[in-house]
Amino acid sequence: MTVGKPDLVMLTGRFPYGEAVLRGELAVTAESFDRVFVVPSRPGGDAAEVPNNATVVDLGWKKGWSHSEKRDALRSRLALRIIARTLRHPSNWGAYAERARTYLDILAENLLKAKRLAGWVEENDLRDAVFYDFWFENCTLALAALRDLGAIHCAVSRAHRFDVFDFDESGLRRVPFREFKAEHLDAIFAIAEDSAAYMRERVGANAAKVRLARLGVTSPPSHPEAASDPPLIVSCSTLIPRKRVHLIPEVLRACDRPLRWVHFGDGTERERVERAAASLPDAVTWELRGWVDNAAIRDFYARQAASAFLSLSLSEGVPVSMMEAQSYGTPIVSLDVGSVSEIVQAGSGVLLSPSSSIEEVAEALSGALDPGRFDADRIRLLFASRFNASANYREFADALVELWSRNVLPTMS
C-alpha cells in the first residue's frame, strides 16, 4: 500500500481572522500535509490568506449551545469519566468546588464541540488525520474526548502561558481538566522552557508527552544600517492595564534627551496613554499607530533603524513582538516576566526586575542606547538560533508527521 502525506485539522481561536503568528506557522507546516482544515472557534471578520491546500471550516461553534443541550452533555458517561479523572487529585477539589459552574460549563461546551466535530470527521473521513489545537485551552478537551473514544487517532496541542500556569489571568485556580487532556493527547508542545517544565510537573505520569516547540518569525531579507537620530524607541502591545504602556512616557521623560517613540497596538487604555504622551517635552516626539497589519510593522523595521524595543508589561508569554524586533537587530529593554528571558539573552537586551522604578528603567534604556552597547549582528544571530520560523516550524511539522506515522499509519495497513 502506498501512503502519502497525512491530513491536518488545525483548531484555532480566531485564525485566519486573528492570531497573526499562525499565518507564518501554517505557511511552513502545510507543506508537510496533503490537506489542511483550519477550524476557528470564533470566526468572523477579514481573513488572512491560507496556503493553497488549506480550507477554513466553520462548525458553528460561535453560536453556542442552549442550557438543555449543555445539561444533557453533562449527564453522559464521558462527562462523568472526565470529572472522575479530574477529582482523583485532591489538590483539585478546592478550585473546582469554588468555580464549579464555570468548570462544568467548559466541560459541557467541549463535549458539544466534540459531538459536532465527530460528525464532521465522519462525514469527511478524517479520523486518520492529525488533529492539532493551537491552544491547550481552546478545543483540546474535545480532542482528548474524541481520542479517548477512538473517534480520532492522533491529537496534539500547543501550550502557551495562560493555558499552562495556574492562578493566571483566566481567574480559574486550575487549568481546566488538565489531567484528562494530558492522558489522552499524543503530545503537548510547550512554546517555552518554563511552560514545558511547569506542565511536566503538573501532568505526572504523562510528563514525557510534553515537548518544547518554540514559535518563530521570518528572518528579514534586509535591515537599515544607519542609526536613527534621535534614537527611535518602539513598543508593541495591546493597550490594556497590565501592559502599562501609559508609563512609557514617564520613562522617556526621565531619560532627559531627544527621543522618538512609536507604539503599535490599540486597546481600552488608548486615551490614558494619549494623555500621558501629551505631557512629554518637545524633545520627545511620539506616535500611536494603533492596530496595523503585521506586514506594516515589519516594513517599518526594515526602513527605520529602531534603537530599542521597550516593554513595561507585568505579564508575558513569549512575545512574538519581541522576536520581530530582535530579528532586525533591535535590543530589548523589558521587565523579566513570563518567558521573556528566553528571548532576551546576554548580548541582546536588558532584563529588569518587575519592581523596577521609572528611574531604573530610564537608566537601563539610556544605557541600551549608548553607541557600541549592543551589536545588531549578534542580536540577529541570537534570534536565528532560537526563533527562526522556517527552522522551528519545519521541526514542528516533522514531529507531527512522526506522531502520525507511529500512531495512525500502522492502523491503515
C-alpha positions in Angstrom: 0.0 0.0 0.0 1.3 3.5 -0.9 0.7 6.1 1.7 1.1 9.8 1.0 1.1 12.7 3.3 -1.4 12.9 6.2 -4.2 15.4 6.5 -4.0 18.1 9.3 -7.0 19.5 11.2 -5.9 22.7 12.9 -8.1 24.1 15.6 -7.6 27.8 16.4 -9.2 30.5 18.5 -9.5 33.1 15.7 -7.1 32.3 12.9 -7.4 33.1 10.0 -9.4 36.1 11.4 -6.8 36.8 14.0 -3.7 35.2 15.7 -1.4 36.5 13.0 1.5 34.3 14.3 -0.3 31.3 12.9 0.0 32.6 9.3 3.7 32.2 9.4 3.5 28.8 11.1 0.9 27.4 8.7 2.8 28.6 5.6 5.6 26.2 6.6 3.7 23.4 8.3 1.2 23.0 5.4 3.9 21.7 3.2 4.2 18.5 5.1 0.5 17.7 4.8 -1.9 16.7 2.0 -4.9 18.7 3.1 -5.2 21.2 5.9 -8.5 22.1 7.5 -8.5 25.3 9.7 -11.3 25.3 12.3 -11.6 28.6 14.2 -13.7 28.7 17.4 -14.6 32.4 16.8 -14.7 33.1 13.1 -15.6 36.4 11.6 -14.0 39.5 10.1 -11.3 39.8 7.4 -9.5 36.6 6.9 -5.8 36.2 6.2 -4.6 34.2 3.3 -4.1 30.5 3.8 -2.0 28.0 1.8 -3.5 26.5 -1.4 -4.0 23.2 0.3 -5.8 24.7 3.3 -9.6 25.1 3.8 -11.3 27.2 6.5 -14.2 25.3 8.1 -16.9 27.0 10.3 -18.6 24.4 12.5 -20.9 27.0 14.0 -19.3 26.9 17.5 -19.5 30.7 17.9 -23.3 30.5 18.1 -23.1 28.4 21.3 -25.5 25.9 22.8 -28.7 26.0 24.8 -28.9 25.3 28.5 -30.7 22.0 27.9 -28.0 20.9 25.4 -25.3 21.6 28.0 -27.3 19.8 30.7 -27.7 16.7 28.6 -24.0 16.7 27.7 -23.1 16.7 31.4 -25.3 13.6 32.0 -23.2 11.5 29.7 -20.8 8.7 30.8 -17.9 10.6 29.2 -18.6 13.7 31.3 -18.6 11.6 34.5 -15.3 9.9 33.4 -13.7 13.3 32.8 -14.9 14.6 36.2 -13.7 11.5 38.0 -10.3 11.7 36.3 -10.0 15.3 37.5 -11.2 14.8 41.1 -8.8 11.8 41.5 -6.4 14.5 42.6 -7.4 16.1 46.0 -5.4 19.2 45.1 -8.1 20.0 42.5 -11.0 19.7 44.9 -11.0 23.3 46.3 -10.5 25.0 42.9 -13.2 23.0 41.2 -15.7 23.4 44.1 -15.1 27.2 44.2 -15.8 27.7 40.4 -17.9 24.6 39.8 -20.3 26.3 37.4 -17.5 27.7 35.2 -15.7 24.3 35.0 -18.9 22.5 34.2 -19.7 25.0 31.5 -16.3 24.5 30.0 -16.8 20.7 30.1 -20.3 20.9 28.5 -19.1 23.1 25.7 -16.2 20.9 24.9 -18.4 17.8 24.9 -20.7 19.5 22.5 -17.8 20.6 20.3 -16.6 17.0 20.3 -20.0 15.8 19.2 -20.2 18.3 16.3 -16.6 17.7 15.4 -17.1 13.9 15.4 -19.9 14.2 12.9 -17.8 16.4 10.6 -14.9 14.0 10.9 -17.1 11.1 10.0 -18.7 12.9 7.0 -15.3 13.8 5.6 -13.5 10.5 6.5 -10.8 12.3 8.5 -10.4 10.1 11.6 -6.8 9.3 10.4 -5.8 13.0 10.2 -3.5 14.8 12.7 -5.7 16.9 15.0 -3.8 19.9 16.4 -5.1 22.6 18.7 -3.0 25.8 18.8 -4.1 26.4 22.4 -4.2 24.0 25.3 -7.4 25.7 26.4 -9.5 26.0 23.3 -10.9 22.7 22.0 -8.2 20.5 23.4 -10.6 18.8 25.9 -12.9 18.0 22.9 -9.9 16.4 21.1 -8.9 14.4 24.2 -12.5 13.2 24.5 -12.6 12.0 20.9 -9.2 10.4 21.2 -10.5 8.6 24.3 -13.5 7.3 22.3 -11.4 6.2 19.4 -13.1 8.6 17.0 -9.7 10.1 16.0 -6.3 8.5 16.2 -3.8 11.4 16.7 -4.4 14.6 18.7 -1.9 17.2 19.9 -1.9 20.7 21.3 0.4 23.6 21.8 0.7 25.1 25.3 1.5 28.8 25.9 1.1 30.5 29.2 -2.5 31.3 30.3 -3.4 27.8 29.3 -0.4 26.3 31.3 0.0 28.1 34.6 -2.5 28.0 37.4 -3.6 31.3 39.0 -3.1 33.2 35.8 -5.4 35.7 34.0 -8.2 33.3 33.4 -9.4 33.7 37.0 -9.5 29.9 37.5 -7.2 28.3 40.1 -6.6 25.3 37.9 -6.2 24.9 34.1 -9.4 23.1 33.2 -9.3 19.3 33.1 -5.5 19.2 32.5 -5.1 15.6 33.7 -7.6 14.1 31.3 -6.3 16.1 28.4 -2.7 15.1 29.1 -3.7 11.5 29.4 -5.4 11.3 26.0 -3.4 13.6 23.9 -0.4 12.2 22.0 1.8 15.1 22.7 1.8 18.6 24.2 4.1 21.1 22.6 5.0 23.9 25.0 6.3 27.1 23.4 8.8 28.0 26.2 11.1 26.1 28.5 9.4 27.4 31.7 6.0 26.4 30.3 7.3 22.9 29.5 8.8 22.4 32.9 5.7 23.6 34.7 3.4 21.4 32.6 5.6 18.3 33.2 5.4 18.9 36.9 1.6 19.0 36.7 0.8 16.0 34.5 2.9 13.5 36.4 3.0 10.1 34.6 2.3 11.9 31.2 5.3 14.2 31.6 7.1 12.5 28.7 4.4 13.8 26.3 5.4 17.4 26.9 7.9 18.7 24.4 9.5 22.1 23.6 8.4 23.6 20.3 9.2 27.3 20.0 7.2 29.8 17.9 9.2 31.9 15.4 9.1 34.7 12.9 10.6 35.0 9.4 14.1 36.4 9.1 14.0 39.7 7.3 15.7 40.0 3.9 17.2 43.4 4.8 17.5 45.9 7.5 18.6 49.5 7.8 22.2 50.2 8.6 22.1 53.9 9.6 21.3 54.6 13.3 18.2 56.7 14.0 18.7 60.3 15.1 17.2 61.0 17.6 17.1 57.4 18.9 13.9 55.5 18.0 12.1 53.6 20.7 9.4 51.1 19.6 6.8 49.4 21.7 4.1 47.0 20.5 1.2 45.6 22.5 -2.4 45.9 23.3 -3.3 49.0 25.3 -4.6 47.3 28.5 -3.7 47.9 32.1 -1.2 45.0 32.6 0.9 46.2 29.6 1.4 49.6 31.4 2.1 51.5 28.2 0.9 54.6 30.0 4.2 54.6 31.9 6.4 54.7 28.9 6.1 58.5 28.6 7.4 58.8 32.2 10.4 56.6 31.3 11.1 58.7 28.2 10.9 61.9 30.2 13.3 60.6 32.8 15.8 59.8 30.0 16.2 63.6 29.6 17.3 63.6 26.0 15.8 63.9 22.5 13.9 60.7 21.6 11.3 59.4 19.1 8.7 56.9 20.4 6.4 54.8 18.1 3.8 52.4 19.6 1.9 49.7 17.6 -1.3 48.4 19.1 -4.6 49.7 20.5 -7.0 48.9 23.3 -9.1 50.2 26.2 -6.2 52.3 27.6 -5.6 54.4 24.5 -7.0 57.7 26.0 -4.9 57.2 29.1 -1.8 56.6 27.0 -2.5 59.6 24.9 -2.9 61.9 27.9 0.4 60.6 29.3 2.2 61.1 26.0 0.7 64.6 25.5 2.7 65.8 28.5 6.1 64.8 27.0 8.6 67.6 26.4 9.0 68.9 22.8 12.3 67.0 22.6 10.4 63.7 22.6 8.1 63.1 19.6 5.6 60.3 19.6 3.1 58.3 17.5 0.4 55.8 18.5 0.0 53.9 15.3 -2.9 51.7 16.5 -3.7 48.4 15.0 -1.7 47.8 11.8 -1.1 44.7 9.7 1.9 42.7 10.8 3.5 43.3 7.4 3.3 47.0 8.0 5.2 46.6 11.3 7.9 44.6 9.6 8.1 47.2 6.8 8.6 49.8 9.5 11.6 47.9 11.0 13.0 47.4 7.5 13.0 51.1 6.8 13.8 52.7 10.1 16.5 51.5 12.5 14.9 51.1 15.9 17.3 51.9 18.7 15.5 49.8 21.3 12.2 47.9 21.9 10.7 48.8 25.3 8.2 46.8 27.4 6.9 47.5 30.9 4.4 44.7 30.8 3.8 42.8 34.1 2.7 39.6 32.3 4.0 38.0 29.1 4.3 34.6 27.5 6.9 34.5 24.7 6.1 37.8 22.9 6.3 37.5 19.1 6.6 41.3 19.0 10.0 41.0 20.7 11.1 38.2 18.3 10.3 40.5 15.4 12.2 43.4 16.9 15.2 41.1 17.6 15.1 39.7 14.0 16.1 43.3 12.9 18.9 43.5 15.4 17.0 45.7 17.9 18.0 45.4 21.6 15.1 44.8 24.0 14.6 46.5 27.4 11.9 44.6 29.3 10.8 43.5 32.7 11.8 39.9 33.5 8.4 38.4 33.4 7.0 35.2 31.9 9.3 33.7 29.3 10.9 37.0 28.2 14.2 35.7 29.5 14.2 33.1 26.7 14.2 35.9 24.2 16.4 38.5 25.9 19.8 36.9 26.5 23.1 38.4 27.3 24.1 40.5 24.3 20.5 41.1 23.1 19.0 43.4 25.7 18.4 44.3 29.3 16.1 42.5 31.8 14.8 44.3 34.8 13.0 43.4 38.0 9.2 43.7 37.7 9.5 46.0 40.7 11.9 48.4 38.9 11.2 52.1 39.3 10.7 54.6 36.4 14.2 55.9 37.1 15.7 52.4 37.0 14.0 51.6 33.7 15.1 55.0 32.2 18.7 54.3 33.3 18.6 50.9 31.6 17.1 52.3 28.4 19.7 55.1 28.3 22.4 52.6 28.7 21.0 50.5 25.9 21.1 53.5 23.6 24.8 54.1 24.1 26.7 53.5 20.8 28.5 50.2 20.9 26.4 48.8 23.8 24.8 46.2 21.6 25.8 44.7 18.3 22.9 44.3 15.8 24.6 41.4 14.0 25.0 39.5 17.3 21.3 40.2 18.2 20.2 38.8 14.8 22.3 35.7 15.3 20.8 35.1 18.8 17.4 35.5 17.2 18.2 32.9 14.5 19.4 30.4 17.0 16.0 30.2 18.7 13.2 31.9 16.8 13.7 31.4 13.1 10.3 30.5 11.8 11.4 28.2 9.0 13.6 26.1 11.2 11.2 25.9 14.1 8.1 25.2 12.1 9.7 22.6 9.9 10.9 20.8 13.0 7.4 21.0 14.5 5.8 19.7 11.3 8.3 16.8 11.3 7.2 16.0 14.9 3.6 15.9 13.9 4.2 13.6 10.9 6.3 11.3 13.1 3.5 11.0 15.6 1.1 10.2 12.8 3.5 7.6 11.4 3.7 6.0 14.8 0.1 6.2 15.9 -2.0 6.2 12.8 -0.1 4.6 9.9 0.0 1.1 11.4 -3.8 1.1 11.7 -4.1 1.9 7.9 -2.1 -1.1 6.7 
